[in-house]
């Protein structure tokens, strides 16, 4: 399987001619090297309703005739944009045929801010995903703070690869993300959600060095880079 990091929290998982994308945010990301029109995928998974995670979801869904998977409230919002949706909730699993995705908890906020109308649309609870695809178990932690049930998630699931936010300010910073990596107990940890904006600047290589000092394998991917696992 190929893992493509498109920057911020946008991950693409590819197994042969099947693919899924999580949290597409390309047009608004100054570091992204891929355009939404270039994404070919069979499904889009959304962790929560913030614009830096859903901006390109409807465009990619329509151009690929692919469903958007999201928590119920966010799925309803996306359906109003004229795309196919699969609504679910935390603790549930959806079978996409080529992959299964279980929604797990994250500690964050979730809403769509409509500045012109001075309105905020409730986007449901934030979440992460455990994706089983091509014989591998991949965790996308979503935007989250550190919380103790990460240890339970790591104990109950044999996680091969974990994508963990390190940016601080809006999510965990490096220190808490280091503890999260220990609790998730993944074979490989890849940092995400950093450097997109000035307020979340982080040294990802330093994070990987700290991981390796604890016996955890880490990998830094630049936007557009692919890891074959």
Buried (B, 14 or more C-beta within 10 A) or exposed (E): BBBBBBBBBBBBBBBEEBBBBBBBBBEEBEBBEBEBEEBBBBBBBBBBBBEBBBBBBBBBBBBBEBBBBBBBBBBBBBBEBEBBBBBBBBEBEBEBEBBBBBBBBBBBEBBBEEEEEEEEBEBBBBBBBBBBBBEBBBBBBBBBBBBEEBBEBBEEBEBBBBBBBBBBEBBBBBEBBBBBBBBBBBBBBBBBBBBBBEEBEBBBEEBBEBBEEEEBBBBBBEBEBEBEB
